[in-house]
């Protein structure tokens, strides 16, 4: 198993600096962000550490050299848009970039591409389903032909009023994953599983790992803290940031030893990447680097270093 981090938290560093940061702290891999160059409309988005739209043979050689020099691998290429947005232009941009990131995975010999399914948040799951199948069946077929696995993060993307009421990602619950995998009918789509999301959704974050063990392609490590007193006042239908806060691993409600015990029990031996979204560490690059160091220190005892970093 490899311990890594998601590169979105240090957007001001270039790819070489990101890898050197991982090497210095002790991380073995990085999930590298591949947004189209330009400004994004939410936090942690719009980060381009590999520009897949300009990736050529020289760029590929440079990335491979960087991996060889630092001993840090790429756990997956990440891009998290809304491919089912009701805005047709936004959806088209998202889908086109997803295809390009899959292609970049093939070129770089990276087995996993991580993303969201997306959702028209103004519509029910049922009303989103036909468009989901129309959009994602060809994407999954393309990935399968390229030998790339698609890891869908299980975040519902419903944190603020502009994402109300349905959120911007369909794939947030076991019932939906079950239906999604059955209807798409491909072994090439699975989960980039983040245990923090089921917790604030009032679900068991350990049980699904047994049922979907063969569909867990990548893991995120993010903690959270639920303000139970506030939840009692606003209820679960409030925007979720009213009653919970993302935290660094080890500073919230998740028992990471228990989680990693289940990870090993189900036979997962891939990457687990720290996703820093803790606002207490956002004010400067220095504080975000401290967050990566603290997260590493907490998780390292539970994640055995890989025998090889290649």
C-alpha positions in Angstrom: 0.0 0.0 0.0 1.2 3.5 -0.7 0.5 6.7 1.3 0.1 9.9 -0.8 -1.7 13.1 -1.0 -4.0 15.0 -3.4 -2.0 17.8 -5.2 -5.0 20.2 -5.2 -3.9 21.6 -1.8 -0.7 23.1 -3.1 -1.7 24.8 -6.4 1.1 27.4 -6.3 3.7 24.7 -6.6 4.7 23.2 -10.0 4.7 19.4 -10.6 8.4 19.1 -9.7 7.9 21.0 -6.5 4.9 18.8 -5.6 6.9 15.6 -6.0 9.9 17.1 -4.1 7.4 17.9 -1.3 6.1 14.4 -1.2 9.7 13.0 -1.2 10.8 15.3 1.6 7.8 14.4 3.9 8.0 10.7 3.0 4.9 10.2 0.9 5.2 7.5 -1.8 2.7 8.8 -4.3 0.6 11.8 -5.4 -2.8 12.1 -7.0 -2.1 14.7 -9.6 -4.8 17.3 -10.6 -5.5 17.8 -14.3 -8.1 20.5 -14.6 -8.2 22.5 -17.8 -6.0 25.6 -17.5 -8.2 28.5 -16.2 -10.2 29.6 -13.1 -12.6 27.2 -11.5 -15.8 28.1 -9.6 -15.1 26.3 -6.3 -12.4 25.7 -3.7 -9.8 23.0 -4.5 -10.8 23.0 -8.2 -9.0 24.5 -11.2 -5.6 23.0 -10.3 -3.5 22.0 -13.2 -0.3 20.1 -12.2 -0.4 18.2 -15.5 -1.9 19.9 -18.5 -3.2 16.9 -20.4 -4.2 19.2 -23.4 -0.6 20.0 -24.1 1.0 16.7 -23.0 3.6 15.6 -25.6 6.5 13.2 -25.8 8.8 15.6 -24.1 6.3 16.2 -21.2 5.8 12.5 -20.8 9.6 11.9 -20.6 10.0 14.7 -18.1 7.2 13.2 -15.9 8.8 9.8 -16.0 12.2 11.2 -15.2 10.7 13.0 -12.2 9.1 9.8 -10.9 12.4 8.0 -11.3 14.4 10.8 -9.6 12.2 11.3 -6.6 10.9 7.7 -6.1 7.4 9.2 -5.9 4.7 7.6 -8.2 1.4 8.9 -9.5 -1.5 7.2 -7.8 -4.0 8.5 -10.3 -4.9 11.6 -12.4 -7.7 13.6 -10.9 -10.3 15.9 -12.4 -13.6 16.5 -10.5 -16.2 18.5 -12.6 -19.9 18.1 -13.1 -20.3 16.1 -16.3 -24.1 16.2 -15.8 -24.4 19.9 -15.3 -27.7 21.5 -16.5 -25.4 24.0 -18.2 -24.7 22.3 -21.6 -21.4 24.2 -22.1 -20.1 23.3 -18.7 -21.1 19.6 -19.1 -19.5 19.4 -22.6 -16.2 20.9 -21.2 -16.3 18.4 -18.4 -16.9 15.4 -20.6 -14.3 16.4 -23.1 -11.6 16.8 -20.4 -12.5 13.5 -18.8 -11.7 11.8 -22.1 -8.4 13.6 -22.3 -7.4 12.7 -18.8 -8.2 9.0 -19.5 -6.0 9.3 -22.6 -3.2 10.8 -20.5 -3.4 7.9 -18.1 -2.8 5.5 -20.9 0.2 7.6 -22.2 1.7 7.8 -18.7 1.0 4.1 -17.8 -1.3 5.3 -14.9 -4.0 2.8 -14.1 -6.6 5.1 -12.4 -8.4 8.3 -13.3 -10.5 9.8 -10.5 -13.5 12.0 -10.9 -17.2 12.6 -10.1 -20.2 11.3 -12.0 -21.9 14.7 -11.7 -25.6 15.6 -11.4 -28.2 18.1 -12.2 -28.8 19.1 -8.6 -32.3 20.5 -9.3 -33.5 17.0 -10.4 -34.1 13.7 -8.6 -31.8 10.7 -9.0 -34.4 9.1 -11.2 -34.6 12.1 -13.5 -30.8 12.2 -13.8 -30.5 8.5 -14.6 -31.1 8.5 -18.4 -28.6 11.3 -19.0 -26.2 9.6 -16.6 -26.3 6.4 -18.7 -26.1 8.4 -22.0 -23.0 10.3 -20.8 -21.1 7.6 -18.9 -21.6 4.5 -21.0 -19.3 5.7 -23.8 -16.8 7.2 -21.2 -16.5 3.9 -19.4 -16.2 2.0 -22.7 -13.4 4.4 -23.7 -11.6 3.8 -20.4 -12.0 0.1 -20.7 -10.5 0.2 -24.2 -7.6 2.2 -22.9 -7.0 -0.1 -19.9 -7.8 2.6 -17.4 -9.9 2.3 -14.3 -12.3 5.2 -13.3 -12.5 5.9 -9.6 -15.7 7.8 -8.7 -15.4 9.8 -5.5 -18.4 9.2 -3.2 -18.9 12.9 -2.2 -22.4 14.2 -2.8 -21.1 17.7 -3.5 -23.8 19.4 -1.5 -22.2 21.8 0.8 -23.6 25.2 0.0 -26.9 26.7 -1.1 -26.0 26.8 -4.8 -25.7 22.9 -4.7 -29.1 22.5 -3.1 -31.1 20.3 -2.9 -29.6 17.3 -4.7 -25.9 18.0 -4.8 -23.6 17.8 -7.8 -22.6 14.1 -7.7 -25.0 11.2 -8.0 -22.6 8.5 -6.7 -22.9 9.1 -2.9 -24.5 6.0 -1.5 -24.3 2.1 -1.7 -27.7 1.9 -3.3 -26.7 4.2 -6.1 -23.3 2.5 -6.6 -25.0 -0.9 -6.8 -27.4 0.4 -9.5 -24.6 2.3 -11.3 -22.3 -0.7 -11.6 -25.1 -3.0 -12.7 -26.4 -0.6 -15.4 -23.0 0.3 -16.8 -21.9 -3.3 -16.8 -18.2 -2.7 -16.8 -15.4 -3.7 -14.5 -13.6 -0.5 -15.4 -15.7 1.8 -13.1 -15.4 1.8 -9.4 -14.8 4.0 -6.4 -12.3 6.5 -5.1 -13.6 5.9 -1.6 -13.5 8.7 1.0 -14.7 7.5 4.4 -15.5 11.0 5.7 -18.6 11.4 3.4 -20.7 8.5 4.7 -20.1 9.7 8.3 -21.7 13.0 7.8 -24.4 11.4 5.6 -25.3 9.3 8.7 -24.1 6.0 7.1 -21.7 3.3 8.1 -18.3 4.1 6.5 -16.8 0.6 7.1 -19.5 -1.8 5.9 -19.6 -0.7 2.2 -15.9 -1.6 1.9 -16.7 -5.3 2.2 -19.5 -5.4 -0.4 -17.6 -3.2 -2.9 -14.1 -4.4 -2.2 -13.5 -5.3 -5.9 -14.7 -1.8 -6.9 -12.3 0.2 -4.7 -9.7 1.6 -7.0 -8.3 4.4 -4.9 -8.8 5.9 -1.4 -8.9 9.4 0.0 -8.0 10.1 3.6 -10.0 13.0 5.0 -11.4 13.3 8.5 -14.4 15.3 9.7 -15.9 16.7 12.8 -19.7 16.7 13.3 -21.0 19.4 15.6 -23.8 17.3 17.2 -25.2 20.3 19.2 -25.6 22.3 16.0 -27.0 19.3 14.1 -29.7 19.0 16.8 -30.7 22.6 16.0 -30.5 22.7 12.2 -31.2 19.0 11.2 -29.8 16.9 8.4 -31.7 19.0 5.7 -29.5 22.0 6.5 -26.6 22.7 4.2 -24.0 20.3 5.6 -21.2 22.8 6.4 -23.6 24.2 9.0 -23.0 21.1 11.1 -19.8 19.5 10.0 -16.2 20.5 9.2 -13.6 18.6 7.1 -10.5 17.9 9.2 -7.0 16.4 9.0 -6.8 12.7 9.6 -6.5 12.1 13.3 -8.2 15.4 14.3 -11.9 14.4 13.7 -14.4 11.6 14.3 -12.9 8.7 12.3 -10.9 6.0 14.0 -8.1 5.5 11.4 -6.8 2.3 12.9 -10.2 0.7 12.6 -10.6 2.0 9.0 -7.2 0.7 7.9 -7.9 -2.7 9.6 -10.9 -3.0 7.2 -8.8 -1.8 4.3 -6.4 -4.6 4.8 -9.2 -7.1 5.6 -10.8 -6.5 2.2 -7.5 -7.0 0.4 -7.0 -3.4 -0.8 -3.3 -2.7 -1.6 -3.4 0.5 -3.7 -3.0 4.1 -2.8 -4.5 6.1 0.0 -4.1 9.8 -0.5 -4.6 12.6 2.1 -7.1 15.2 0.9 -6.5 18.4 2.9 -9.7 20.5 3.1 -9.3 21.6 6.7 -9.9 25.4 6.9 -7.7 25.7 9.9 -4.7 25.1 7.6 -5.7 27.1 4.5 -4.3 30.6 5.1 -0.8 30.0 3.7 1.3 27.6 1.8 3.3 27.1 4.9 0.3 26.0 6.9 -0.9 23.6 4.2 2.5 22.0 4.1 2.3 21.6 7.9 -1.1 19.9 7.3 0.5 17.4 4.9 3.2 16.7 7.5 0.7 16.2 10.3 -1.5 14.0 8.2 1.5 11.9 7.2 2.6 11.5 10.9 -0.8 10.3 11.9 -1.4 7.8 9.0 2.1 6.4 8.6 1.8 3.9 11.5 -1.3 2.4 9.8 0.0 2.3 6.2 3.0 0.0 5.7 5.5 1.5 3.2 5.5 -0.2 -0.2 8.3 -2.5 -1.0 8.9 -0.5 -4.2 8.1 3.1 -5.0 8.0 2.5 -8.7 
